[in-house]
């Protein structure tokens, strides 16, 4: 997944979710190598430890065992909290 793919998927997921909070974006997962190569530039600097790494205000989990994916809030569970609404792309 490229950064462009990520943004397109985030927008599509948001549109498909409508008013169903459980179907909105809840967590972005990224393998470590992909994070270093391309996604790092997309992320905002964390404001606090609780905020963690975020892209468009959706929490990002980076790790060697992660696969590139966007989980809904229902799928992410506690890993995506605190949930925030998707920000517009700037």
C-alpha positions as CSV (number, residue, x, y, z in Angstrom):
1,X,0.0,0.0,0.0
2,X,1.4,3.4,-1.0
3,X,0.5,6.6,0.9
4,X,-1.8,7.5,-2.0
5,X,-3.6,4.1,-1.6
6,X,-3.8,4.7,2.1
7,X,-5.6,8.1,1.7
8,X,-7.9,6.7,-0.9
9,X,-8.8,3.7,1.3
10,X,-9.4,6.0,4.3
11,X,-11.7,8.2,2.3
12,X,-13.6,5.2,0.9
13,X,-14.0,3.6,4.3
14,X,-15.3,6.9,5.8
15,X,-17.9,7.3,3.0
16,X,-19.0,3.7,3.3
17,X,-19.3,3.9,7.1
18,X,-21.9,6.7,7.1
19,X,-23.2,7.2,10.7
20,X,-22.0,3.7,11.9
21,X,-19.1,4.4,14.2
22,X,-18.0,0.8,14.3
23,X,-17.4,0.9,10.5
24,X,-15.2,4.1,10.6
25,X,-11.4,3.9,10.5
26,X,-10.0,2.7,13.8
27,X,-6.4,1.7,13.3
28,X,-3.8,1.8,10.5
29,X,-1.3,-1.0,10.7
30,X,2.1,-0.7,8.9
31,X,5.1,-3.0,8.7
32,X,8.3,-1.4,9.9
33,X,10.0,-1.3,6.6
34,X,7.1,0.3,4.8
35,X,6.9,2.9,7.6
36,X,10.5,3.9,7.2
37,X,10.4,3.9,3.4
38,X,7.2,5.9,2.8
39,X,4.6,6.4,5.6
40,X,6.7,8.3,8.1
41,X,6.3,11.5,6.1
42,X,2.5,11.2,6.3
43,X,2.3,11.1,10.1
44,X,1.8,14.0,12.4
45,X,4.2,14.2,15.4
46,X,2.6,12.7,18.5
47,X,1.3,15.3,21.0
48,X,1.3,12.8,23.9
49,X,2.1,9.2,24.5
50,X,-1.7,8.4,24.6
51,X,-2.1,10.1,21.2
52,X,0.6,7.9,19.6
53,X,1.4,8.1,16.0
54,X,-1.5,9.2,13.8
55,X,-2.2,9.8,10.2
56,X,-5.2,12.1,9.6
57,X,-6.0,11.5,13.3
58,X,-6.3,7.8,13.0
59,X,-3.8,5.8,15.2
60,X,-1.0,3.9,13.5
61,X,0.5,0.7,14.7
62,X,4.0,0.1,13.3
63,X,5.8,-3.2,13.8
64,X,7.7,-6.0,12.2
65,X,4.7,-8.4,12.5
66,X,2.1,-5.9,11.2
67,X,0.7,-6.0,7.7
68,X,-0.4,-2.9,5.8
69,X,-4.1,-2.5,6.6
70,X,-6.8,-0.2,7.8
71,X,-9.0,-1.7,10.5
72,X,-12.4,-0.5,11.4
73,X,-13.1,0.6,14.9
74,X,-14.9,-2.6,15.5
75,X,-12.0,-4.7,14.2
76,X,-9.3,-2.5,16.1
77,X,-10.9,-2.7,19.5
78,X,-8.7,-1.3,22.2
79,X,-5.7,-1.0,19.9
80,X,-7.2,2.0,18.1
81,X,-8.4,3.9,21.1
82,X,-8.8,6.8,21.7
83,X,-10.8,6.9,18.4
84,X,-11.0,10.2,16.5
85,X,-12.8,11.3,13.5
86,X,-10.9,11.2,10.2
87,X,-9.4,14.6,9.3
88,X,-9.5,16.0,5.8
89,X,-6.3,15.5,3.9
90,X,-4.2,18.6,3.8
